[in-house]
Amino acid sequence: ADMKKAMLAKEKDKLKALRAIKSMILLAEKEDNVDALSEEQEAKLLLKAVKQRKDSAEIYEQQNRADLKEVEVFEASVIETYLPKMLSEKEVETAIQAIIAKVGATGPSDMGKVMGTATKELGGKAEGKLLAATTKKLLAQ
């Protein structure tokens, strides 16, 4: 429905972003050989797309290509509107503390165990960078 609205409003950039989302979802469904992805799988896919666009925007900024950077930032903002509500830093910290207690982690050497569980439980709800940084901080205490 949003693609149709974008077409009627002649919003080319928004339409391009929406088509990219649709393409990614259809490709993932084809690879997994399923009719529809779960909400969690879709969220992870959209998070990945946003991350790719933000990384590209950083590269374009380093190369002084403001025109290309703006396109990537805009597409990332369009894709973010379809993501589920992300957890705040405080919520992530609380969840990581619970995971640390659950797996019995005692120090930085247990980072892999904690991150494995955290990624499974919080995958589409928080960025990987935030999960890793929070885990590292909590295990260092």
Residue, then its C-alpha position, 0 to 999 in steps of 0.5 A: a500500500d505504501m508503494k502505491k502511495a509513493m507512486l501516486a505521489k511521485e516520491k521516487d526516492k521513497l519508492k526506491a527504498l520501499r522496492a529495496i525492502k520488498s526485494m530483500i524480503l522476497l529474496a530471503e523468502k526464496e532462499d529459505n524456501v518459505d511463503a512468508l518470513s517471521e516478524e523476527q526474521e523481517a526485523k533482522l533483515l530490515l536492521k541489516a538494510v538500515k546498517q548497510r545504508k548507514d555504513s554507506a553514508e559514512i563512506y560517502e561522507q568520508q569521500n565528500r559525496a554529500d549527494l550520495k550520502e543524503v540518498e543513503v540517509f533518506e533510505a535508512s530513515v524510510i526503512e526504519t519506519y518499518l522496524p519494530k520499536m527498538l529497545s532503549e539502552k536501559e532495557v538492553e542493559t537489563a536484558i543483558q544482566a538477566i542473560i549474564a545471570k542465566v548463562g552464569a557468565t563471570g568475566p570478559s572470557d564469557m563474552g561469546k556465551v552471552m552474545g550468542t544468547a543475547t543475539k537470539e533473544l534480542g536480535g530484531k529488537a536492538e542493534g548488534k553494536l549496542l548489544a556487544a558494547t553493553t555486554k562488554k561493559l557489564l562483563a568488565q565490572 
